[in-house]
Amino acid sequence: MGTPRFVNVNSSFNSRPNRPVTWSVNARHTDDELGGWSWTFGTTLSVRPGARWQASVDPSYTRSADARQYIATRPGGSAATFGNRYIFGFVERSQLSARFRLNFAVTPDFTVEGYAEPFAASGKYSKIGELETARSRLLREYGAAGTGTSITRMPDSSYTVTDGNAAFTLANLDFNRLSFRSNLVLRWEWLPGSTAYLIWQNNRQRATPFGRSVNGGDLLDAIGAKGDNFLAMKVSYWIGVR
């Protein structure tokens, strides 16, 4: 498939560094000639309320559409595509995340570091079709007038595609994903160059086949998803060489 031309615009605004409170705001927009587009907005806020404390949050939101997302390859295509059907679709995605960090120095040798990141993403497919010829950007969209094809959504959300006497199925492609990652790290430098770590990690996730655009409530739902807990310890000892 040919690669479309695109236009990309970026902007960024930042506060002065080396201050107790710093921030940044970033935005990006992309358009391509096939109808794909992308908007991304992110910001960062970092606070140092005292010599021992440091906290930050980095939320980010993205909405995008890809007009030529590869889906699958099926047999039974034309000679122009070497006997195969190279299937693509239009997919609209959304993504929302936020990273939280909190560090506290109990003493210069003993620190507590916390991290948490709720995440939500979605994708919804439409305008599914097959490549007309090799190295082209044109799709023969299933169900469009004049193509002699039809596409039907089944009760289980899969697709049945009919092309003349041929028929085949495609799995449901829509999705919603939630995840939540967090960890707490205790770091103790018990001797110069020798350090002990105690690490607790929590991973949660959930998936549904809906394709609904994400919102702020999904980040809270990610925290409540099912997951696993891990506890690890690491000790390093520095042996000096004279």
PAZAPA-4460 file (N, C-alpha, C; in steps of 0.05 Angstrom, whole numbers, plus 32768, in hexadecimal, padded with zeros to 4 digits):
% residues 242
    n_x    n_y    n_z   ca_x   ca_y   ca_z    c_x    c_y    c_z   seq   type   mol
   8011   7FE8   8000   8000   8000   8000   8011   8019   8000     1      M     A
   8009   802D   7FF1   8018   8046   7FF0   8015   8056   800A     2      G     A
   8029   8066   8011   8028   8076   8029   801D   8092   8023     3      T     A
   8009   809B   8031   7FFD   80B5   802B   800E   80CC   8035     4      P     A
   800C   80E3   8028   8019   80FB   8031   8009   8106   8049     5      R     A
   8018   8113   805B   800A   811E   8073   8017   8138   807C     6      F     A
   8008   8146   808C   8010   8160   8098   8010   815D   80B6     7      V     A
   8025   8166   80C3   8028   8163   80E0   802E   817E   80ED     8      N     A
   801F   8186   8101   8022   81A0   810E   8026   819B   812C     9      V     A
   803B   81A6   8138   8041   81A3   8155   8043   81BE   8162    10      N     A
   803A   81BF   817B   803E   81D7   818B   8044   81CF   81A8    11      S     A
   8053   81E0   81B6   805C   81DA   81D1   8060   81F3   81E1    12      S     A
   8057   81F3   81FA   805A   820A   820C   8065   81FF   8226    13      F     A
   807A   820D   8231   8087   8203   8249   808C   821A   825C    14      N     A
   808B   8214   8276   8091   8227   828A   80AF   8229   828D    15      S     A
   80B9   823C   829E   80D5   823E   82A3   80DE   8227   82B4    16      R     A
   80F5   821B   82AE   80FF   8204   82BE   810A   820D   82D9    17      P     A
   8111   81F9   82E9   811E   81FE   8303   810D   8210   8315    18      N     A
   80F3   820B   8314   80E0   8218   8326   80D2   8203   8337    19      R     A
   80C6   820A   834E   80B8   81F6   835E   80A0   81EA   834F    20      P     A
   8094   81FA   833D   807E   81EF   832D   8085   81F4   8310    21      V     A
   8085   81DF   82FF   808A   81E1   82E3   8074   81D3   82D4    22      T     A
   806F   81DC   82BB   805A   81D0   82AB   8061   81D1   828D    23      W     A
   8053   81C1   827E   8056   81C2   8261   803C   81B9   8254    24      S     A
   8037   81C4   823C   801F   81BD   822D   8027   81B7   8211    25      V     A
   801E   81A0   8206   8026   8198   81EB   800D   8190   81DB    26      N     A
   800D   8197   81C1   7FF7   8190   81AF   8002   8188   8194    27      A     A
   7FF6   8175   8187   7FFF   816C   816D   7FE7   8165   815C    28      R     A
   7FE7   816C   8142   7FD2   8165   8130   7FDE   815B   8116    29      H     A
   7FD2   8146   810B   7FDB   813A   80F2   7FC3   8134   80E0    30      T     A
   7FC6   813A   80C6   7FB2   8133   80B1   7FC0   8126   809B    31      D     A
   7FB3   8111   808E   7FBF   8105   8076   7FAB   8106   8060    32      D     A
   7FB4   8101   8047   7FA3   8104   8030   7F8E   80EF   802D    33      E     A
   7F8F   80DA   803D   7F7A   80C5   803B   7F63   80C9   804F    34      L     A
   7F65   80DE   805F   7F50   80E4   8072   7F58   80DC   808F    35      G     A
   7F70   80D3   8093   7F79   80CE   80AE   7F80   80E7   80BC    36      G     A
   7F7E   80E7   80D7   7F85   80FF   80E7   7F8C   80F6   8103    37      W     A
   7F97   8109   8112   7F9F   8103   812E   7FA1   811D   813D    38      S     A
   7F96   811D   8155   7F99   8133   8168   7FA4   8128   8182    39      W     A
   7FB9   8134   818C   7FC5   812C   81A6   7FC9   8145   81B7    40      T     A
   7FC0   8143   81D0   7FC4   8158   81E3   7FCF   814D   81FD    41      F     A
   7FE5   8159   8207   7FF1   814F   8220   7FFB   8166   8230    42      G     A
   7FFD   8162   824A   8007   8177   825C   8017   8169   8273    43      T     A
   8029   8178   827F   8038   816E   8295   8039   8183   82AB    44      T     A
   8035   817B   82C3   8037   818C   82DB   8049   817F   82EF    45      L     A
   805E   818D   82F7   8071   8183   830B   8073   8196   8322    46      S     A
   8072   818C   833B   8071   819C   8353   8086   8192   8366    47      V     A
   8095   81A5   8372   80A8   819E   8387   80A1   81AF   83A0    48      R     A
   808E   81A5   83B1   8085   81B4   83C8   809A   81B7   83DE    49      P     A
   80AF   81A7   83DD   80C4   81A8   83F1   80DC   8199   83E7    50      G     A
   80F2   819B   83F6   810B   818F   83EE   8109   8170   83EC    51      A     A
   80F6   8164   83FB   80F4   8147   83FB   80DF   813D   83E8    52      R     A
   80CD   814E   83DE   80B6   8146   83CF   80B8   814D   83B1    53      W     A
   80AE   813C   83A0   80AB   8142   8384   8093   8133   8379    54      Q     A
   8081   8141   836B   8069   8135   8360   8064   813F   8344    55      A     A
   8059   812E   8333   8053   8136   8317   803C   8126   830D    56      S     A
   802E   8131   82F9   8019   8124   82EB   801B   812B   82CD    57      V     A
   8016   8117   82BB   801A   811B   829E   8001   810F   8290    58      D     A
   7FEB   811D   828E   7FD4   8113   827F   7FD8   8117   8261    59      P     A
   7FCC   8105   8251   7FCE   8106   8234   7FB5   80FB   8228    60      S     A
   7FAB   8108   8212   7F93   80FF   8204   7F98   8100   81E6    61      Y     A
   7F90   80EB   81D8   7F94   80E9   81BB   7F7A   80DF   81AE    62      T     A
   7F72   80EC   8198   7F5D   80E2   8186   7F6A   80E0   816B    63      R     A
   7F65   80CA   815D   7F71   80C6   8143   7F60   80B5   8131    64      S     A
   7F65   80B6   8117   7F58   80A5   8104   7F6C   809D   80EF    65      A     A
   7F6D   8083   80E9   7F7F   8078   80D5   7F6D   806D   80BE    66      D     A
   7F70   8079   80A7   7F5F   8071   8090   7F67   8056   8084    67      A     A
   7F7F   804D   8089   7F89   8034   807D   7F97   8023   8092    68      R     A
   7F87   8018   80A5   7F91   8006   80B9   7F8F   7FEA   80AF    69      Q     A
   7FA5   7FDC   80AE   7FA5   7FC0   80A5   7F95   7FAF   80B8    70      Y     A
   7F85   7F9D   80AD   7F74   7F8B   80BD   7F7C   7F6D   80B9    71      I     A
   7F7C   7F64   80A1   7F81   7F47   809C   7F87   7F43   807F    72      A     A
   7F90   7F2B   8078   7F94   7F21   805D   7F83   7F08   8059    73      T     A
   7F73   7F07   8044   7F63   7EF0   803E   7F68   7EE8   8021    74      R     A
   7F65   7ECE   801B   7F68   7EC5   7FFF   7F50   7ECD   7FEE    75      P     A
   7F52   7EC9   7FD4   7F3B   7ECE   7FC2   7F3B   7EEA   7FB6    76      G     A
   7F52   7EF8   7FB7   7F53   7F12   7FAB   7F58   7F11   7F8D    77      G     A
   7F5B   7F28   7F81   7F5F   7F2A   7F64   7F7C   7F27   7F5D    78      S     A
   7F82   7F25   7F43   7F9E   7F23   7F3A   7FAD   7F3C   7F40    79      A     A
   7F9F   7F54   7F42   7FAC   7F6D   7F48   7FB8   7F6E   7F64    80      A     A
   7FAE   7F5C   7F76   7FB9   7F5A   7F91   7FC4   7F3E   7F96    81      T     A
   7FCD   7F31   7F80   7FDB   7F17   7F81   7FCA   7F01   7F8E    82      F     A
   7FAF   7F02   7F89   7F9D   7EED   7F93   7F95   7EEF   7FB0    83      G     A
   7F9D   7F04   7FBD   7F96   7F08   7FDA   7F85   7F20   7FDD    84      N     A
   7F76   7F21   7FF3   7F68   7F39   7FFB   7F77   7F46   8013    85      R     A
   7F81   7F5D   800E   7F8F   7F6C   8023   7F7B   7F80   802E    86      Y     A
   7F72   7F7B   8047   7F5B   7F89   8052   7F64   7F9F   8065    87      I     A
   7F59   7FB6   8061   7F5F   7FCE   8072   7F44   7FDA   807B    88      F     A
   7F46   7FEC   808E   7F2E   7FF9   8098   7F35   8015   80A3    89      G     A
   7F20   8024   80A7   7F22   803E   80B4   7F1E   803A   80D2    90      F     A
   7F31   8042   80E2   7F2E   803E   80FF   7F32   8059   810D    91      V     A
   7F1F   805E   811F   7F20   8076   8130   7F28   806E   814C    92      E     A
   7F3D   807A   8156   7F48   8072   8171   7F46   808A   8184    93      R     A
   7F45   8083   819E   7F48   8097   81B3   7F59   808B   81C9    94      S     A
   7F69   809C   81D6   7F7B   8093   81EB   7F7E   80A8   8200    95      Q     A
   7F7C   80A0   8219   7F7E   80B2   8230   7F8F   80A5   8245    96      L     A
   7FA2   80B4   8250   7FB3   80A9   8265   7FBD   80BF   8277    97      S     A
   7FC6   80B8   828E   7FD2   80CB   82A1   7FE7   80BD   82B2    98      A     A
   7FFE   80C9   82B4   8014   80BE   82C4   8018   80CF   82DD    99      R     A
   8017   80C2   82F4   801A   80D0   830E   8034   80C5   831B   100      F     A
   8044   80D8   8325   805C   80D1   8333   805E   80E1   834D   101      R     A
   8067   80D4   8363   806A   80E1   837C   8083   80D5   838A   102      L     A
   8097   80E6   838F   80B0   80DD   839C   80B4   80EC   83B6   103      N     A
   80BD   80DD   83CA   80C2   80E9   83E4   80DD   80DD   83EF   104      F     A
   80EF   80EF   83F7   8108   80E7   8402   8106   80E8   8421   105      A     A
   8104   80D1   842D   8102   80D0   844B   811D   80DA   8456   106      V     A
   8133   80CF   844B   814E   80D9   8451   815C   80D9   8436   107      T     A
   8174   80E5   8435   8183   80E4   841C   8188   80C8   8411   108      P     A
   8188   80B4   8424   818E   8098   841B   8175   8087   8419   109      D     A
   815E   8091   8421   8145   8081   8420   812F   8090   8413   110      F     A
   8125   8086   83FC   8110   8094   83ED   80F8   8082   83E7   111      T     A
   80E1   808E   83E3   80C9   8081   83DC   80BF   808D   83C2   112      V     A
   80BB   807B   83AE   80B3   8085   8393   8099   8076   838A   113      E     A
   8085   8086   8384   806B   807B   837B   8065   8083   835E   114      G     A
   8058   8070   8350   8051   8075   8334   8036   8068   832E   115      Y     A
   8025   8075   831F   800B   806A   8317   8004   8074   82FB   116      A     A
   7FF9   8063   82EA   7FF1   806B   82CF   7FD7   805C   82C7   117      E     A
   7FC0   806A   82C9   7FA8   805F   82BD   7FA8   8065   829F   118      P     A
   7F9D   8052   828F   7F9E   8055   8272   7F85   8049   8266   119      F     A
   7F7A   8057   8251   7F62   804E   8243   7F66   8053   8226   120      A     A
   7F5D   8040   8215   7F5F   8042   81F8   7F48   8035   81EB   121      A     A
   7F41   803E   81D3   7F2B   8032   81C4   7F31   8033   81A6   122      S     A
   7F23   8022   8196   7F25   8023   8179   7F0C   8019   816D   123      G     A
   7F01   8027   8159   7EE8   801F   814C   7EED   8020   812E   124      K     A
   7EE6   8009   8120   7EEC   8006   8104   7ED3   800B   80F3   125      Y     A
   7ED8   8015   80DA   7EC3   8019   80C6   7ED0   8019   80AB   126      S     A
   7EC0   801B   8095   7ECA   801D   807A   7EDF   8008   8073   127      K     A
   7ED8   7FEF   8079   7EEB   7FD9   8074   7EEA   7FD1   8057   128      I     A
   7F01   7FCC   804C   7F03   7FC4   8030   7F1E   7FB8   8029   129      G     A
   7F22   7FB0   8010   7F3B   7FA4   8008   7F49   7FB6   7FF4   130      E     A
   7F63   7FB3   7FF3   7F74   7FC2   7FE1   7F6D   7FBB   7FC4   131      L     A
   7F69   7FD0   7FB3   7F61   7FCB   7F97   7F79   7FC0   7F87   132      E     A
   7F90   7FCC   7F8A   7FA8   7FC2   7F7C   7FC0   7FC5   7F8E   133      T     A
   7FD5   7FB6   7F88   7FED   7FB8   7F98   7FF9   7FD4   7F97   134      A     A
   8003   7FDE   7FAD   8011   7FF8   7FB0   7FFE   8010   7FAB   135      R     A
   7FE4   800C   7FAB   7FD2   8022   7FA8   7FC7   802A   7FC4   136      S     A
   7FB8   8040   7FC5   7FAC   8049   7FDE   7F8E   8046   7FDD   137      R     A
   7F83   803B   7FC7   7F66   8039   7FC4   7F5C   801F   7FCF   138      L     A
   7F44   8020   7FDD   7F37   8009   7FE8   7F1D   8003   7FD9   139      L     A
   7F18   7FEA   7FD6   7EFD   7FE1   7FCD   7EED   7FDC   7FE6   140      R     A
   7EDE   7FF0   7FEE   7ED0   7FEF   8008   7EB8   7FDC   8007   141      E     A
   7EB8   7FCA   801A   7EA3   7FB6   801B   7E88   7FC4   8021   142      Y     A
   7E73   7FBC   8011   7E59   7FC7   8015   7E54   7FE1   8006   143      G     A
   7E68   7FED   7FFA   7E64   8006   7FEB   7E57   8000   7FD0   144      A     A
   7E48   8014   7FC6   7E39   8010   7FAD   7E4D   800B   7F96   145      A     A
   7E45   7FF8   7F85   7E55   7FF1   7F6D   7E6B   7FDE   7F72   146      G     A
   7E70   7FD5   7F8A   7E86   7FC2   7F90   7E7D   7FA5   7F8E   147      T     A
   7E63   7FA0   7F8F   7E59   7F84   7F8F   7E5F   7F75   7FA8   148      G     A
   7E63   7F84   7FBE   7E69   7F77   7FD7   7E56   7F80   7FED   149      T     A
   7E55   7F72   8003   7E45   7F79   801A   7E55   7F72   8033   150      S     A
   7E4F   7F80   8049   7E5C   7F7A   8062   7E46   7F7B   8078   151      I     A
   7E44   7F67   8088   7E2F   7F64   809C   7E3B   7F60   80B8   152      T     A
   7E31   7F70   80CB   7E3A   7F6C   80E7   7E29   7F56   80F4   153      R     A
   7E36   7F42   80FE   7E29   7F2B   810A   7E23   7F30   8127   154      M     A
   7E11   7F1F   8134   7E0B   7F22   8150   7E23   7F22   8163   155      P     A
   7E38   7F13   815B   7E50   7F12   816C   7E63   7F29   8166   156      D     A
   7E5A   7F3C   8156   7E6A   7F54   814E   7E7F   7F4E   8139   157      S     A
   7E81   7F36   812F   7E93   7F30   8118   7E86   7F3A   80FF   158      S     A
   7E95   7F39   80E8   7E8B   7F42   80CF   7E8A   7F2B   80BB   159      Y     A
   7E75   7F2A   80AB   7E74   7F17   8094   7E75   7F28   807B   160      T     A
   7E89   7F23   806A   7E8D   7F31   8051   7E85   7F1F   803A   161      V     A
   7E74   7F28   8027   7E6D   7F19   8010   7E76   7F28   7FF7   162      T     A
   7E84   7F1A   7FE5   7E8E   7F25   7FCC   7E86   7F11   7FB6   163      D     A
   7E6F   7F16   7FA8   7E66   7F03   7F94   7E5F   7EE8   7FA2   164      G     A
   7E6C   7ED3   7F99   7E67   7EB8   7FA4   7E79   7EB3   7FBC   165      N     A
   7E8C   7EC4   7FC1   7E9F   7EC0   7FD7   7E95   7ECE   7FF1   166      A     A
   7E9C   7EC2   8007   7E95   7ECE   8021   7EAA   7EC7   8036   167      A     A
   7EB0   7ED9   8048   7EC3   7ED4   805D   7EBC   7EE5   8075   168      F     A
   7EC8   7EDF   808C   7EC2   7EED   80A4   7EDA   7EFD   80AF   169      T     A
   7ED5   7F12   80BD   7EE9   7F21   80CB   7EE1   7F24   80E8   170      L     A
   7EF4   7F21   80FA   7EEE   7F23   8117   7EE7   7F40   811E   171      A     A
   7ED9   7F43   8134   7ED3   7F5D   813E   7EEE   7F6C   8144   172      N     A
   7EF0   7F84   813B   7F08   7F93   813D   7F07   7FAA   8152   173      L     A
   7EEF   7FB2   815A   7EEC   7FC8   816C   7EF6   7FC0   8188   174      D     A
   7F00   7FD3   8197   7F0B   7FCC   81B1   7F0B   7FE4   81C4   175      F     A
   7F0A   7FDE   81DE   7F0F   7FF0   81F4   7F23   7FE2   8206   176      N     A
   7F38   7FF0   820E   7F4C   7FE5   8220   7F50   7FF8   8238   177      R     A
   7F51   7FEC   824F   7F58   7FFB   8267   7F6F   7FED   8275   178      L     A
   7F81   7FFD   8280   7F97   7FF2   8290   7F9F   8006   82A5   179      S     A
   7FAA   7FFB   82BB   7FB4   800B   82D1   7FCE   7FFF   82DB   180      F     A
   7FE3   800E   82DB   7FFD   8005   82E5   8006   8017   82FB   181      R     A
   800F   800B   8311   8019   801B   8327   8030   800C   8335   182      S     A
   8041   801B   8341   8056   800E   8351   805F   8021   8368   183      N     A
   806A   8014   837C   8075   8023   8393   8091   8017   8398   184      L     A
   80A5   8029   8399   80C1   8020   839C   80CD   802D   83B5   185      V     A
   80D7   801C   83C6   80E6   8025   83DD   8104   8021   83D7   186      L     A
   8114   8036   83D8   8130   8034   83D0   8141   803D   83E8   187      R     A
   8153   802B   83F0   8164   8030   8408   8181   802B   8400   188      W     A
   8192   8040   8401   81AF   803D   83FD   81BB   8038   8418   189      E     A
   81BD   801F   8420   81C5   8018   843B   81E3   801A   843F   190      W     A
   81F3   8019   8429   820F   801F   842A   8215   802F   8410   191      L     A
   822A   803F   8410   8231   804D   83F7   8234   803A   83E0   192      P     A
   8224   803E   83CC   8225   802C   83B4   8215   8013   83B6   193      G     A
   820A   800D   83CE   81FB   7FF4   83D2   81DE   7FFC   83D8   194      S     A
   81CB   7FF1   83C9   81AF   7FFA   83CA   819C   7FE2   83CC   195      T     A
   8187   7FE5   83DB   8172   7FD2   83DD   8158   7FDE   83D3   196      A     A
   8148   7FCF   83C4   812F   7FD8   83B9   8119   7FC4   83C1   197      Y     A
   8102   7FD0   83CA   80E9   7FC0   83CE   80D4   7FCC   83BB   198      L     A
   80C9   7FBB   83A9   80B8   7FC4   8394   809D   7FB6   8395   199      I     A
   8088   7FC5   8395   806D   7FBA   8392   8061   7FC5   8378   200      W     A
   8056   7FB3   8368   804B   7FBB   834E   802F   7FAF   834B   201      Q     A
   801D   7FC0   8340   8001   7FB8   833C   7FFA   7FBC   831E   202      N     A
   7FF1   7FA8   8310   7FE9   7FAA   82F4   7FCB   7FA1   82F1   203      N     A
   7FBB   7FB2   82E5   7F9F   7FAC   82E1   7F98   7FB1   82C4   204      R     A
   7F85   7FA2   82B9   7F7C   7FA6   829D   7F61   7F9A   8298   205      Q     A
   7F54   7FA5   8284   7F39   7F9B   827B   7F35   7FA2   825E   206      R     A
   7F28   7F90   824F   7F23   7F94   8233   7F06   7F8E   822C   207      A     A
   7EFA   7F9F   821B   7EDF   7F9A   8211   7EDE   7FA1   81F4   208      T     A
   7ECD   7F94   81E4   7ECC   7F97   81C7   7EB8   7FAC   81BD   209      P     A
   7EBA   7FC4   81C8   7EA5   7FD8   81C2   7EAE   7FEE   81AE   210      F     A
   7EC5   7FFA   81B3   7ECF   800F   81A2   7EC4   802B   81A9   211      G     A
   7EB9   802E   81C2   7EAF   8047   81CB   7EC6   805A   81D2   212      R     A
   7EC4   8074   81CA   7ED9   8087   81D1   7EDD   8089   81EF   213      S     A
   7EF6   808C   81F7   7EFC   808C   8214   7EF7   80A8   8220   214      V     A
   7EF3   80A8   823A   7EEF   80C1   8249   7EFD   80BF   8264   215      N     A
   7EFB   80D4   8273   7F09   80D5   828D   7F00   80BF   82A0   216      G     A
   7EE6   80B7   829E   7EDC   80A2   82B0   7EEA   8087   82AB   217      G     A
   7EF4   8083   8293   7F02   806A   828D   7F1B   8067   829D   218      D     A
   7F29   807D   82A4   7F41   807B   82B4   7F3A   8071   82D0   219      L     A
   7F23   8079   82DB   7F1A   806F   82F5   7F12   8052   82F3   220      L     A
   7F06   804A   82DD   7EFF   802E   82D9   7F18   801C   82D7   221      D     A
   7F2D   8027   82CB   7F46   8018   82C9   7F51   8011   82E5   222      A     A
   7F4E   8023   82F8   7F59   801E   8313   7F4A   8007   8320   223      I     A
   7F30   8004   8318   7F20   7FEF   8324   7F21   7FD4   8315   224      G     A
   7F30   7FD3   82FF   7F31   7FBA   82F0   7F40   7FA4   8300   225      A     A
   7F3D   7F8B   82F8   7F4A   7F75   8304   7F68   7F75   82FD   226      K     A
   7F79   7F6C   830F   7F95   7F6C   8309   7FA5   7F5B   831C   227      G     A
   7FC0   7F5F   831B   7FD3   7F4F   832A   7FE5   7F61   833A   228      D     A
   7FEF   7F56   8350   8002   7F64   8361   801D   7F55   8362   229      N     A
   8032   7F64   8361   804D   7F58   8362   805E   7F66   8377   230      F     A
   806D   7F56   8385   8080   7F61   8399   809B   7F56   8394   231      L     A
   80AF   7F68   8392   80CA   7F60   838B   80DE   7F6F   839D   232      A     A
   80F6   7F63   83A1   810B   7F6F   83B1   8125   7F6C   83A2   233      M     A
   8135   7F81   83A2   814F   7F80   8395   8164   7F8C   83A8   234      K     A
   817B   7F7F   83AA   8190   7F89   83BB   81AA   7F89   83AB   235      V     A
   81B8   7F9F   83AA   81D2   7FA0   839C   81E7   7FA9   83B1   236      S     A
   81FF   7F9C   83AE   8215   7FA2   83C1   822D   7FAA   83B1   237      Y     A
   8239   7FC1   83B7   8250   7FCB   83A9   8269   7FC2   83B6   238      W     A
   827A   7FB5   83A8   8294   7FAC   83B2   82AA   7FBE   83A7   239      I     A
   82B6   7FCD   83B7   82CA   7FDF   83AE   82E4   7FD1   83A8   240      G     A
   82F3   7FDA   8395   830D   7FCF   838D   8322   7FE4   8392   241      V     A
   8336   7FDC   83A2   834B   7FEF   83A9   8363   7FEA   8398   242      R     A
***
